[in-house]
Amino acid sequence: MSVPFIAIIPARLASTRLPNKPLADIGGKPMVVRVAERARESGATHVLVATDSGLVVDAARDHGLEVMLTRPDHPTGTDRLAEVATRLNWPDDAIVVNVQGDEPLIDPQLVRDVAAHLAAHPECAIATAAHPIHDPADVFNPNVVKVVLDVKSVALYFSRAPIPWTRDAWQPHWPDVSALGNLPAVPENVLRHIGLYAYRAKFLREFPKLSISSIETAEALEQLRALWHGERIAVRVTHDTPPPGVDTPADLERVRALFEKSA
């Protein structure tokens, strides 16, 4: 039995590394449209683009997408989703998936799985995903966010640091990690967080009211705000490594090539 859920694509026009990113052409369509197509394939009952730009509004409408022009001053994509959930007054228990606007290769099945994972964990306000790390270099890369889970696969903590720390295997190599290729195999419990979230609409409406926590500021990870305030985050562990998103011009060219190859 499928779980009904809503997919929102937050699309902010400004980007320091890739200007006008949501409108970047990928195989004849703007990137935000490609992402929305993936969201539709996931089986979402409602797909909506939320943006701060009239140009993105026009592009979405040109391709038959539902779109909402939101405030330009939202500090995070979650705040943008909160505005949509408030304005449309969705039921408290509605499941809303944040499909990032720079993920044109996102697996529709993963979107569906994260929504179903939240539905299966009524004690949690949020669900997300993670996969095992195999490359030791990723363990020590601060741009790779790690997550530690409890026995019920609920998040204990997210960090840019190498957690959990495998003392007996890694301690002899610390702090000299210049020869990462010589490190022992990464334990199975070292997980990379995948930035895909499902929320209950009630939590989304509360999120902007929550004070920013010190750990959120230190790690620059907004999901830590929810943990700080006692909310629980269910984590769906998948063994498939998702394709990377588009952050740079090089990323964009790689994705364009993949679309041309599959056309």
VMD Tcl script that draws the C-alpha trace (Angstrom):
set ca {
  {0.00 0.00 0.00}
  {1.48 3.32 -1.08}
  {1.75 6.23 1.34}
  {0.30 9.56 0.13}
  {2.80 12.38 0.32}
  {3.52 15.85 -1.05}
  {6.79 16.77 -2.78}
  {8.06 20.34 -2.68}
  {11.07 21.54 -4.66}
  {12.57 24.65 -3.02}
  {14.37 26.65 -5.72}
  {16.38 29.70 -4.72}
  {17.71 31.62 -7.71}
  {20.84 33.03 -6.04}
  {23.86 30.73 -5.93}
  {27.46 31.77 -5.37}
  {29.03 28.84 -7.22}
  {26.46 28.47 -10.02}
  {24.35 31.59 -10.73}
  {20.70 31.01 -11.77}
  {21.11 27.34 -10.95}
  {17.39 26.33 -11.05}
  {17.16 27.63 -14.62}
  {20.28 25.88 -15.92}
  {19.43 23.98 -19.10}
  {19.61 20.19 -18.93}
  {18.59 18.49 -22.14}
  {16.29 21.32 -23.19}
  {14.56 21.86 -19.83}
  {15.47 23.93 -16.75}
  {17.01 21.94 -13.92}
  {14.10 22.68 -11.58}
  {11.76 21.09 -14.13}
  {13.96 17.99 -14.33}
  {13.80 17.69 -10.54}
  {10.01 18.09 -10.58}
  {9.75 15.32 -13.16}
  {11.64 13.01 -10.82}
  {9.33 14.00 -7.99}
  {6.31 13.13 -10.14}
  {7.83 9.73 -10.90}
  {8.06 9.08 -7.15}
  {4.28 8.87 -6.94}
  {3.79 12.06 -4.94}
  {0.14 13.09 -4.85}
  {1.09 16.77 -5.11}
  {4.27 18.27 -6.61}
  {4.97 21.96 -6.10}
  {7.92 24.27 -6.77}
  {8.55 26.89 -4.06}
  {10.77 29.76 -5.19}
  {11.84 33.34 -4.49}
  {12.10 34.23 -8.18}
  {9.57 35.31 -10.76}
  {11.83 33.81 -13.44}
  {11.54 30.37 -11.83}
  {7.76 30.88 -11.51}
  {7.55 31.54 -15.25}
  {9.74 28.53 -16.13}
  {7.71 26.20 -13.92}
  {4.39 27.38 -15.34}
  {5.71 27.08 -18.90}
  {6.19 23.38 -18.18}
  {2.84 22.84 -16.49}
  {4.12 22.75 -12.92}
  {2.38 24.11 -9.85}
  {4.52 26.82 -8.30}
  {4.38 29.26 -5.39}
  {6.29 32.51 -5.08}
  {7.60 32.65 -1.50}
  {9.40 35.27 0.55}
  {12.97 36.06 -0.55}
  {14.46 36.14 2.97}
  {14.16 32.51 4.05}
  {17.46 31.38 5.61}
  {16.90 27.70 4.72}
  {14.92 25.53 2.36}
  {13.03 24.17 5.35}
  {11.80 27.67 6.18}
  {10.57 27.97 2.59}
  {8.67 24.69 2.94}
  {7.21 25.95 6.22}
  {5.75 28.97 4.45}
  {4.09 26.71 1.87}
  {2.70 24.34 4.51}
  {1.30 27.30 6.43}
  {-0.25 29.08 3.46}
  {-1.85 25.91 2.10}
  {-2.95 24.77 5.58}
  {-2.17 21.11 5.07}
  {-3.32 18.67 7.81}
  {-0.86 18.21 10.69}
  {-0.14 14.62 9.71}
  {0.45 15.32 6.00}
  {3.87 14.07 4.87}
  {5.91 16.61 2.93}
  {9.15 15.63 1.18}
  {11.81 18.24 0.46}
  {13.28 17.32 -2.92}
  {16.28 19.61 -3.36}
  {16.13 21.73 -6.51}
  {19.69 20.80 -7.51}
  {19.13 17.03 -7.60}
  {18.03 16.29 -11.19}
  {19.23 12.68 -10.86}
  {17.44 11.92 -7.57}
  {16.05 8.39 -7.48}
  {12.22 8.54 -7.38}
  {12.21 5.30 -5.39}
  {14.33 6.89 -2.66}
  {11.89 9.82 -2.44}
  {9.03 7.36 -2.04}
  {10.97 5.25 0.50}
  {11.76 8.22 2.75}
  {8.09 9.27 2.77}
  {7.03 5.73 3.64}
  {9.73 5.57 6.33}
  {8.25 8.59 8.09}
  {4.76 7.11 7.87}
  {6.10 3.95 9.53}
  {7.59 5.96 12.43}
  {4.77 7.96 14.02}
  {7.04 8.92 16.92}
  {9.27 10.91 14.56}
  {8.70 14.34 13.03}
  {11.26 13.86 10.26}
  {12.68 11.06 8.15}
  {15.83 11.10 6.05}
  {18.27 8.65 4.48}
  {21.86 7.45 4.75}
  {24.18 4.90 3.18}
  {27.39 3.15 4.30}
  {30.69 4.88 3.58}
  {33.33 2.74 1.86}
  {36.06 5.27 1.04}
  {38.18 6.25 4.07}
  {38.70 9.69 2.53}
  {34.97 10.37 2.86}
  {35.10 9.61 6.58}
  {37.50 12.51 7.14}
  {35.95 14.87 4.57}
  {33.98 17.61 6.39}
  {31.79 18.06 3.32}
  {30.53 14.50 3.83}
  {28.00 14.57 6.67}
  {27.93 11.51 8.90}
  {25.06 10.25 11.07}
  {25.00 7.89 14.07}
  {21.83 5.88 14.78}
  {20.26 4.19 17.77}
  {18.94 0.62 17.84}
  {15.70 1.75 16.15}
  {17.56 3.56 13.34}
  {16.67 6.95 14.80}
  {19.37 9.61 14.53}
  {21.50 10.26 17.61}
  {23.69 12.91 15.97}
  {24.83 14.32 12.63}
  {28.34 15.66 12.17}
  {30.96 16.70 9.66}
  {33.50 14.94 11.88}
  {34.38 11.23 11.53}
  {31.72 9.58 13.70}
  {31.47 7.06 15.18}
  {35.20 7.17 15.88}
  {36.72 3.71 15.41}
  {39.30 4.02 18.14}
  {41.40 0.87 17.73}
  {41.56 1.09 13.93}
  {41.95 4.83 13.41}
  {43.64 6.15 16.55}
  {47.14 5.02 15.48}
  {46.77 7.11 12.30}
  {45.52 10.29 13.99}
  {46.18 13.17 13.47}
  {48.24 12.25 10.38}
  {45.58 11.18 7.86}
  {47.63 12.19 4.82}
  {47.86 8.57 3.69}
  {44.14 7.81 3.85}
  {44.51 4.97 1.38}
  {46.42 3.04 4.04}
  {43.66 3.23 6.61}
  {41.76 0.03 7.50}
  {38.40 -0.70 5.90}
  {35.57 1.56 7.00}
  {33.23 -0.17 9.49}
  {29.66 -0.78 8.33}
  {28.22 1.53 10.98}
  {29.85 4.64 9.46}
  {27.03 6.22 7.48}
  {26.86 9.13 5.07}
  {23.79 11.29 5.40}
  {21.75 11.85 2.24}
  {20.15 15.31 2.19}
  {16.60 14.19 1.48}
  {13.95 14.89 4.13}
  {10.32 14.02 4.79}
  {8.47 16.11 7.37}
  {5.11 16.12 9.04}
  {3.32 19.36 8.16}
  {2.80 20.15 11.84}
  {6.56 20.15 12.43}
  {7.20 22.27 9.35}
  {4.92 25.00 10.69}
  {6.78 24.91 14.02}
  {10.30 24.87 12.58}
  {10.72 28.65 12.02}
  {9.78 29.25 15.65}
  {12.56 27.04 17.01}
  {15.64 28.82 18.27}
  {18.92 28.09 16.48}
  {21.09 25.81 18.58}
  {24.80 26.08 19.28}
  {25.49 22.69 17.68}
  {23.64 23.74 14.53}
  {25.83 26.83 14.29}
  {29.02 24.90 14.98}
  {28.36 22.16 12.41}
  {26.35 24.28 9.94}
  {23.69 21.55 9.85}
  {20.11 22.69 10.26}
  {18.79 19.19 11.13}
  {20.61 19.54 14.46}
  {18.08 22.22 15.41}
  {15.37 19.54 15.44}
  {17.48 17.17 17.58}
  {18.38 20.01 19.95}
  {14.69 20.67 20.57}
  {13.89 17.02 21.23}
  {12.44 16.02 17.87}
  {13.27 12.59 16.47}
  {14.58 11.83 12.99}
  {14.05 8.36 11.50}
  {16.79 7.30 9.09}
  {16.24 4.96 6.16}
  {19.51 3.16 5.43}
  {20.06 2.25 1.80}
  {23.04 0.45 0.34}
  {22.83 2.38 -2.92}
  {24.97 5.49 -3.25}
  {22.82 8.27 -4.75}
  {24.15 10.31 -7.67}
  {25.62 13.67 -6.62}
  {23.72 16.91 -7.05}
  {24.69 20.02 -8.99}
  {26.76 22.55 -7.05}
  {29.34 23.70 -9.58}
  {29.68 24.28 -13.34}
  {31.61 21.00 -13.56}
  {28.72 19.16 -11.88}
  {26.32 20.70 -14.37}
  {28.37 19.56 -17.36}
  {28.57 16.04 -15.97}
  {24.79 15.87 -15.52}
  {24.20 17.28 -19.00}
  {26.41 14.57 -20.45}
  {24.46 11.88 -18.59}
  {21.16 13.20 -19.93}
  {22.54 13.31 -23.48}
  {23.79 9.74 -23.15}
  {20.39 8.49 -21.95}
  {18.38 10.43 -24.56}
}
mol new
graphics top color blue
foreach p $ca { graphics top sphere $p radius 0.5 }
foreach p [lrange $ca 0 end-1] q [lrange $ca 1 end] { graphics top cylinder $p $q radius 0.2 }
display resetview
